[in-house]
Amino acid sequence: MKSQITKMERTPNLCRWTYNQTLAYRKNAWENEGKSVSKYETNALLPGWKEDKPELRDVYAQTLQNVQERVDLAFKAFFRRVKAGEEPGYPRFRGKGWYDSFTYPQPEKGGNLVNGMVRLPKIGDIKIKLHRQIEGKIKRLTVRRTATGKWFACFSVETEDVPLPPWKDGAVVGIDVGLESFATFSNGETIANPRFFREEEHELARAQRKLSKAPKGTPDRKKALKVVERVHERIANKRYEFAHQVSHNLVDRFGLIAFEDLNIKGMVHNHCLAKSISDVAWTMLVTLTSYKAASAGSVVVLVDPRNTSKMCSRCGTLIEKSLSDRVHNCTQCGLSRDRDWNAAINILRLGLQSVGTGSRGSPAL
């Protein structure tokens, strides 16, 4: 229904207003009075804000409280980074278009699934396509809008602890991720780099040129922006699907999977390689493989990447190489092997060394 679409579009905007008001209140309280404001104190401000801005009544009360919880979490993350000596990044105000989700913390009071519909308090019953059947008790529901205007309902559920399967007998593998090949296995197999962004780069550039020429605030600019967002979404979907397929194949085939523990944030500071590194999404592969392995009877280990490319996998001699050197040639034992394959064997060796008898029946390797 059009009225429901209107409510769903308005809800993130009202949540964004609440977020910015909460952030401003906490910021001013600290700067003017040196006072730290808690989440519960900001919750008490909501009734007064509803008096001044009646449209806030169109948003479920606990959804607005969750907005203030997000502000509280942003401050906690800020102080944690300050304490750790990291670059802190003070919580920022959300501009237009930078708030695209809202949450129902207690879906038992709403958010129930009934006959293929999801019940959203203050909005109504919305038809939903279930990705898979929901098992367990729904504890939280987050409704998210993509840049291209698609809506997704993300359920957090509580289930009984399921015993994890014991480590499965099977092959072990070390994986060296790279730009030349997406991944090289310690058994010599390689997975080609799909380069999704590079494939779409010319079309994206063409769409962005049209966007830059369209006058701001015009229908033509909105239309051009949608085209740009659609290309970005297509690239992200392809990359995500590819990572799912590779990770599924890995946990099906191998009992132990060793990756390098790479500092991706540090690596993208190399401006010559940043675009290519972001395109391959190594972190996504490791994350998906790790959570799938837990329920498939496999073990994922992350090893120190230092010298995995330099060290000879046969004799252990360190051989200096530049990025352009694609073959490992050992001056001591004479081994000549593809650089990435050599690194993958070293990664597997380190992975095997790091795993001993332990919890959940992991192998004594």
Secondary structure, 3 states (H helix, E strand, C coil): CHHHHHHHHHHHHHHHHHHHHHHHHHHHHHHHHCCCCCHHHHHCCHHHHHHHCHHHHHCCHHHHHHHHHHHHHHHHHHHHHHHCCCCCCCCCCCCCCCCCEEEECCHHHCCCEECCEEEECCCEEEECCCCCCCCCEEEEEEEEECCCCCEEEEEEEECCCCCCCCCCCCEEEEEEECCCEEEEECCCCEEECCCHHHHHHHHHHHHHHHHHHCCCCCHHHHHHHHHHHHHHHHHHHHHHHHHHHHHHHHHHHEEEEEEECCCHHHHCCCCCCHHHHHHHCHHHHHHHHHHHHHHHCCEEEEECCCCCCCECCCCCCECCCCCCCCEEECCCCCCEEEHHHHHHHHHHHHHHHHCCCCHHHCCCC
